[in-house]
Amino acid sequence: MNFLEERIQKDGIVKEGNVLKVDSFLNHQMDIRLLEQMGEEFKRRFANENINKIVTIEASGIACIAARYFDVPVVFAKKTQSINLDGEMYVAEVESFTHKCKNQVIVSKKFLKEGEHVLLIDDFLANGCALQGLLSI
């Protein structure tokens, strides 16, 4: 994703503690054309995979636009328990690089079924890497 590297070099700001601030184009104010390019790139990279769903930690514009290219739903892993979450849940502990803490993320089991191929996309950038990966349930 050279286009993303170029944009980070142009508009990204490295803060104390090696935190990359990209809020002017990715996570506070979003450049939709950039997100479109990223969505196309995810589709290109995972074109040979049978993706059924995309999972992200709430709420990722990148994941939503990538889902458009795959024509699949997006499942948000919730950061907090609420009265709207019911039934059986997958729960995982994740560490936040930028917030320096551990949190649980929650996904209802009704949205992830056995046999599905799930693309994990998270729109964080820490230590020069973004999370992406393929998970088979």
N, C-alpha and C positions, 0 to 999 in steps of 0.2 A: 504494500500500500504506500508507494512512494508519494502519492498525492497527499496522504495524511501526514507523512513525515515532513513534507514541504510546508504544510499548513502549520504544523506544530513549531517548526523552526521560525516561521514568519510571525505567528500570533501567540504561541505558547509562552508561558512565563514559568521559569524554574524558581520555586520559593525555597526558603530555608528547609533543610531536611530532605532535599531532593524530591519535593512535591511539585509535580507538573500541573500548572493551572491552565485549564483549557476552557474556562467558563465563558469566554467570549464567542466560542463557536461550537461547543459540544454539549455542555451539561447545564448551563444556566440560560444562555442564549444559544439557540441551535441554528446552524447553517444547514438548511434542508438539502441544498445541492450536494454538500459534502456528505451528508448522511445517505443520500441516494447513491453516491459513488461507493460508499462503504457497503451498503446493502448489495449492490451489484458484485462487489469484490467477494463478499461472503458467499454469494451464490456461485461465483466462479470457482472458489476454492473448495467448496463442498458439493459441487455439481454431481458427483458420482455417488453421493450418499443418499439414502432414502430418508430424508428428513421429514418427520411427522409434526414436530413442534419445535419452537424455540423457547428456551427458558432464560430469563434474566432476572436480576434483582430489580425490584421496582424503582423507578420506571425508566426504561431505556428507549430513547428515540432511535438509536442504532438498531436495536432488536426489532422494533416495530417496522421499520422500513425494510430491514432484511427479510422479515416475515412476508412482506409483500412480494418479494422476488421468489420466495419459496412457495408462496400461496398456502401458508400454514398458519395456525394460531400462535400467539405469543402467550406464555404463561409467566406471570410475575411471581417471583418468590417474595413473599411479604416479609417486611422487616419487623413487624409487630403483630402480636395476636390481637384479634378484634372479635366482636360478637358476630360478625358476618362470616367468620371462618368456622366451619362445622365439619363433622365427620373425621375420617382418618387423615392424618397429615404426615408428610415427610418433613423432618426437622433436621437442620444441619447448623453447625457453628461455623461462622466465617469471621476472619479477622479483617478489620478495616485499617488499611494502611494510612489513610488520611485522618481518620478519627482516633487512631491508636487505641482501639478497643475491640473486643470480641462481641459479636451479636449472633442471635439465632435467626435463621431465615426459614420460612414456612411455606410449603406448597401442599395444597389439597391433593390427596391421592386420586380423587375423581378426575383430575385433569391430566394425569400421567398414567398411562396404561402399559401393562406388560407387552413387550414386543415393539414398542415405539422407539424410534431413533430421534434423539433430542439433541439439538445444537445449543450449547451453552454460550451465551454472549453477555458480557458485562462491559459497560462503557467506562471502566476505570483505566487509568494509566498510572502505573506505579513502577518505579525502577525500570522504565522503558518497555514495559510489556502490557498487553491487554489480554484479558482472559477470553479464550475461545476454546471450545473443545466439543467433542462428540461423545454422547453418552447413549448407550443402548440399555433400555429397561428390560 
